[in-house]
């Protein structure tokens, strides 16, 4: 696709201008397309062309949005915020955890909704004692052969009720469904960018522990929840926090603590 962006929609332009001082390296670098394959692909293409740190891609719709583990990310027009940011950094694990904290705080600030983080890094609503996914984060290294040490941080936030594929219907929700009122997408966007700018600064200033501590606070389910997973046999245990690499710690019934990476647990 062509990498010439379209004019920013008026609501987004106005909010970005009003909050420019809070947006760190994203200030003046937000690019918009109505429809893309994946904002992560467009951001990676811009990175290959030498785009500066903080260059951000926003779209109204993705035709091939993707999630973790090769899954697709349902991205109908106007249903969500689809955002990717080029970062001059390569530490995907800590960037991902930092982004989880930043996005959870941004949603809380923009909407008042008390979202939580659910391991490995889903942003969820826990209303009614049931987790339903509101947002996800996908950090990817930029293409082989491009400038080293760059990451594209992709963020998808469900804003509005949409028809969802059957397999997502029970486990997904949107900000408007949770709040029963209209959402200002531009405010959600600027709060995400501002929160990322501030947590990035914390991480760069040696604040890894602060990121992890805040992640743990925002994730009550990372302690004391019953989970089951399959290794060479079915295992059951109780969550006991995350370690410094983002692995989930689970205490087995016999007392031993297992370290799980990358997902694959069922929450009971
Ligand atoms: C997950 O599986 O939880 C991660 C989902 C990440 C989706 C976002 S939407 C914007 C960006 N572009 C993509 O294709 N994926 C990410």
Boltz pocket constraint, residues with backbone or C-beta under 6 A from the ligand:
constraints:
  - pocket:
      binder: B
      contacts: [[A, 37], [A, 38], [A, 39], [A, 40], [A, 41], [A, 62], [A, 64], [A, 65], [A, 66], [A, 67], [A, 68], [A, 69], [A, 71], [A, 73], [A, 81], [A, 82], [A, 83], [A, 84], [A, 121], [A, 122], [A, 135], [A, 136], [A, 137], [A, 138], [A, 154], [A, 155], [A, 156], [A, 157]]
      max_distance: 6.0
